[in-house]
Amino acid sequence: MEEILLPVSDLHHMCMNVLMKAGVNESNSQITADVMIEANIRGIDSHGVGYLPVYVKRIREKAIQPNELPQVVKETETSAVIDGRNGLGQVNGNYAMRAAIEKAVNHGMGMTVVRNSGHFGLTSYYPAIAASQNFIGIAMTNAPSSVAPFGGKEAIFGTNPIAFVFPLKNKPFLSVDFATSAVARTKLRNLPADTPIPEGWALNNEGYPARKAGEGYEGILLPASGVKGYALAIIVEIFSAILSQADFTTNVGQLVDQFDRHQNVGHFFGAIQIEQFMPMNTYFHLMDQLISSIKSAQKAPGTNEIYYPGEIEANTANDRRQYGIPLSSDTFRVIQALM
């Protein structure tokens, strides 16, 4: 597939133009473009600018109210329930994460939940905001049904991603970000339909193991590591949707197949002040020891280096900021057509 390289600033400018042409105000366009571009910068292209046509269609069909701002409906010193008012998920996520951080600044810890939201993109984007201020950040979200429960063949859960980001000194953040499904649905969507996929990723529509990407995308995803991913999906559903009173499991609106309703996705965000436990210098010293012990472990045959979570993405980000973001020519043409 033919690819082109675009400077980060050029791609960001294109995203801003598309969103503002669709009726999004400048502030909300900026936040949404920032989150999308960061996914591409870090090499998580499945969660980047490829979603732009979906957002535009949802805005045009009034399934998203793009200029709404989130509103706190219940609050304590350390927690808040936020109504996303069917606005852009990135705007809601940015607001809620910063609200959690503010509470952690003042009270040591902060936790916020959001209802009436939508797809918010790269999950680890939000806790990285906390890590940049020397807090531990947490984010998770439920999602439209695409994953079977352990032992089932019906889609009940979303991919329900969860992310933790930990600050490090003079190193990229330790960033753990994963779906609770065996594979992200967008990954299957972006693969050629006849691409073979491993057993354990998805079921076909009859409930048997899917063999090809198209079959898996049209079928049902499986939880990661069987019962473990299943249990994690339930945890994310409780934190994100039950605590926020958002829709859950099969009630969540589909993102790319259902444009006549709001999604009512739920999110959870947390920030932990490390200095509630120890001085920052002590934390950084211990984290350096942890990272060193990981990277100095004996390597398996064929392994040149052991990476800690987030390190590969940070290396990719350095390269892409310098040389540009690769986009398929098809994706580039679609974005150009929306401008």
C-alpha positions in Angstrom: 0.0 0.0 0.0 1.4 3.4 -1.0 2.2 5.7 1.9 3.1 9.4 2.2 5.0 11.1 5.1 3.4 14.2 6.5 5.0 16.6 9.0 3.2 16.5 12.4 2.2 20.2 12.1 0.7 19.7 8.6 -1.4 16.8 9.7 -2.6 18.6 12.8 -3.5 21.6 10.6 -5.5 19.3 8.3 -7.4 17.8 11.2 -8.2 21.2 12.6 -9.5 22.4 9.2 -11.7 19.3 8.8 -13.2 19.6 12.3 -13.9 23.3 12.1 -15.5 22.9 8.6 -17.8 20.3 10.2 -18.9 23.0 12.8 -16.6 22.3 15.7 -15.3 25.4 17.5 -11.6 26.1 17.6 -11.0 25.0 21.2 -12.8 21.7 20.8 -11.1 21.1 17.5 -7.7 21.7 19.0 -8.3 19.2 21.8 -9.7 16.6 19.5 -6.9 17.0 16.9 -4.3 16.8 19.7 -5.5 13.4 20.9 -5.8 12.0 17.4 -2.4 13.2 16.3 -0.7 11.9 19.4 -2.0 8.4 18.6 -0.3 8.6 15.2 2.8 10.1 16.6 3.2 7.2 19.0 2.5 4.6 16.2 -1.0 3.7 17.4 -2.4 4.5 14.0 -5.6 2.5 14.6 -6.7 5.2 17.1 -5.5 8.3 15.1 -6.7 10.4 12.2 -8.4 7.4 10.6 -11.3 8.2 12.9 -11.8 11.7 11.5 -14.4 10.7 8.8 -16.4 8.8 11.5 -16.4 11.8 13.8 -17.4 14.1 10.9 -20.3 11.9 9.9 -21.5 11.6 13.5 -21.4 15.4 13.8 -23.3 15.8 10.5 -25.9 13.3 11.6 -26.2 15.1 15.0 -25.1 11.9 16.9 -22.4 14.2 18.5 -23.0 17.7 19.8 -19.5 18.9 19.0 -19.6 22.3 20.9 -21.1 21.0 24.1 -18.9 21.3 27.2 -18.9 18.8 30.1 -20.7 19.6 33.3 -20.1 18.4 36.8 -23.3 17.0 38.3 -22.0 15.6 41.6 -18.8 16.4 43.4 -16.7 15.8 46.5 -13.1 16.8 47.4 -11.7 13.7 45.7 -14.4 12.7 43.2 -16.7 14.1 40.5 -19.5 12.7 38.3 -19.4 14.6 34.9 -22.1 14.8 32.2 -20.4 14.8 28.8 -23.6 16.2 27.2 -23.1 14.0 24.1 -20.0 16.0 23.2 -16.7 14.9 21.7 -15.1 12.2 23.8 -11.7 13.9 23.6 -13.1 17.1 25.1 -14.8 15.2 27.9 -11.7 13.1 28.6 -9.4 16.1 28.7 -11.7 17.9 31.1 -12.3 15.0 33.4 -8.6 14.0 33.6 -7.6 17.6 34.5 -10.4 17.7 37.1 -9.0 14.5 38.7 -5.5 16.0 38.7 -6.7 19.2 40.4 -8.3 17.1 43.1 -5.1 15.1 43.5 -3.1 18.4 43.8 -5.4 19.5 46.7 -6.2 16.3 48.4 -3.7 13.6 47.3 -6.0 11.7 45.0 -8.7 12.4 42.5 -11.2 10.3 40.6 -13.7 11.3 38.0 -16.3 9.5 35.9 -18.1 10.7 32.8 -21.4 9.7 31.2 -23.1 10.7 28.0 -19.7 10.7 26.2 -18.3 9.0 23.1 -15.2 7.5 21.6 -12.2 9.4 23.1 -9.3 7.9 21.1 -6.0 6.9 22.7 -6.6 5.9 26.3 -3.1 6.6 27.5 -3.2 10.2 26.3 -5.2 11.2 29.4 -3.1 9.6 32.2 0.0 11.0 30.4 -1.3 14.5 31.3 -1.1 13.4 35.0 2.3 11.9 34.6 3.6 15.1 33.1 2.8 16.7 36.4 4.5 13.9 38.4 1.2 12.1 39.2 0.3 8.5 38.5 -2.5 8.6 35.9 -5.3 6.1 35.2 -7.9 6.0 32.5 -10.4 3.5 31.2 -13.6 3.5 29.1 -16.3 1.1 28.1 -17.2 0.8 24.4 -19.8 -0.6 22.0 -20.4 -4.3 22.3 -17.9 -6.4 20.2 -16.5 -8.9 22.7 -18.0 -12.1 24.0 -17.9 -13.0 27.7 -15.7 -16.0 28.5 -17.5 -19.1 27.2 -20.0 -17.1 25.1 -20.5 -16.4 21.4 -22.5 -13.1 21.7 -21.0 -9.6 21.8 -21.6 -8.2 25.3 -18.6 -6.1 26.2 -16.6 -3.4 24.3 -12.9 -3.7 23.9 -12.9 -1.7 27.2 -9.3 -0.4 27.3 -7.4 0.6 30.4 -4.3 2.7 30.8 -1.8 3.5 33.6 1.0 6.0 33.1 3.9 6.5 35.5 6.4 9.4 35.5 10.1 8.6 35.2 13.1 10.9 35.5 15.0 11.6 32.3 13.2 8.7 30.5 9.9 8.4 28.6 6.9 7.6 30.8 6.2 4.0 31.7 2.9 3.7 29.8 0.6 0.6 30.0 -2.3 0.8 27.6 -4.2 -2.2 26.4 -7.7 -3.4 25.4 -9.2 -6.1 27.4 -10.1 -7.9 24.2 -7.5 -10.1 22.5 -7.3 -7.6 19.7 -8.6 -4.1 18.9 -11.5 -4.2 16.5 -10.0 -1.4 14.5 -6.9 -3.5 13.9 -9.1 -6.1 12.2 -10.9 -3.4 10.2 -7.6 -2.0 9.0 -6.2 -5.4 7.8 -7.0 -6.8 4.4 -10.0 -9.0 4.8 -8.2 -12.2 3.7 -5.3 -11.7 6.2 -4.9 -14.8 8.4 -5.4 -14.1 12.1 -4.3 -16.2 15.2 -6.8 -18.4 16.9 -8.1 -16.7 20.1 -8.6 -13.3 18.5 -12.2 -13.7 17.3 -15.1 -15.9 16.5 -17.1 -16.0 13.3 -20.8 -15.4 13.2 -21.5 -19.0 13.9 -19.3 -19.0 17.1 -16.3 -20.9 15.7 -12.7 -19.5 15.6 -12.3 -16.8 12.9 -9.4 -17.5 10.5 -9.3 -14.3 8.5 -9.4 -10.6 9.5 -12.6 -9.9 7.7 -14.4 -12.8 9.2 -13.2 -11.7 12.7 -14.2 -8.1 12.1 -17.7 -9.2 11.1 -17.9 -11.7 13.9 -17.2 -11.5 17.7 -14.0 -10.6 19.4 -12.6 -12.7 22.3 -11.4 -11.4 25.6 -7.6 -11.2 26.1 -6.1 -14.3 27.9 -9.6 -15.9 28.3 -11.0 -15.4 31.7 -8.5 -12.8 32.7 -9.5 -10.4 30.0 -13.1 -11.2 30.6 -12.7 -10.2 34.3 -10.8 -7.0 33.4 -13.6 -6.1 31.0 -16.1 -6.3 33.8 -14.0 -4.2 36.0 -13.7 -1.5 33.3 -17.5 -1.7 32.8 -18.1 -1.1 36.5 -15.7 1.8 36.9 -16.6 3.5 33.6 -20.3 2.9 33.2 -21.9 1.8 36.5 -20.2 4.5 38.6 -21.1 7.2 36.0 -24.6 5.8 35.2 -23.7 5.6 31.5 -25.0 2.9 29.2 -23.3 -0.4 29.5 -22.8 -3.7 27.6 -25.2 -4.0 24.7 -26.9 -0.6 25.4 -23.9 1.4 24.3 -24.4 3.0 20.9 -22.2 1.7 18.1 -19.6 4.1 16.8 -19.3 3.3 13.0 -22.6 1.5 12.4 -25.2 3.5 14.3 -25.5 7.2 13.4 -29.0 7.8 14.6 -28.3 8.0 18.4 -25.8 9.1 20.9 -23.3 6.5 22.2 -23.6 7.3 26.0 -20.1 5.9 26.6 -18.7 6.0 30.2 -15.1 6.9 31.2 -13.1 6.7 34.4 -10.0 8.8 35.3 -7.8 8.8 38.3 -4.7 10.8 39.5 -2.5 9.8 42.5 -0.1 12.2 44.1 3.1 10.2 44.6 4.3 12.5 47.4 1.5 11.2 49.5 3.6 8.1 49.8 7.2 9.2 49.5 9.4 12.1 48.3 9.6 12.3 44.5 13.4 11.7 44.5 12.9 8.4 46.3 10.2 7.4 43.9 12.4 8.2 40.8 15.3 6.3 42.3 13.2 3.2 43.0 11.6 3.4 39.5 15.1 3.6 38.0 16.0 0.5 39.8 12.8 -1.2 38.6 13.5 -0.3 35.0 17.1 -1.3 35.2 16.2 -4.7 36.6 13.7 -5.3 33.7 16.1 -4.2 31.0 19.0 -6.1 32.3 17.2 -9.4 32.4 18.6 -12.3 30.4 17.2 -12.1 26.8 15.4 -14.8 25.1 17.0 -16.1 21.9 16.5 -13.6 19.0 15.8 -10.7 21.4 18.1 -7.7 21.0 16.6 -5.5 23.7 13.9 -5.7 26.5 11.7 -2.7 26.5 9.5 -1.4 29.3 5.9 -0.5 28.4 5.8 2.8 26.5 9.4 2.8 25.4 8.8 1.6 21.9 6.0 4.1 21.4 8.3 6.9 22.7 11.0 5.8 20.2 8.4 5.9 17.4 7.3 9.3 18.5 10.9 10.6 18.3 11.2 9.3 14.7 7.8 10.6 13.6 8.3 14.1 15.0 11.6 14.2 13.1 10.6 12.5 9.8 6.8 12.8 9.7 3.8 10.6 10.1 3.2 7.9 7.5 -0.4 7.8 6.1 -1.8 5.5 3.5 -2.6 7.4 0.3 -6.2 6.3 0.7 -6.5 7.9 4.2 -4.8 11.1 3.0 -7.3 11.4 0.1 -10.2 10.8 2.4 -9.0 13.6 4.8 -8.3 15.9 1.9 -11.9 15.4 0.6 -13.3 16.5 4.0 -11.4 19.8 4.0 
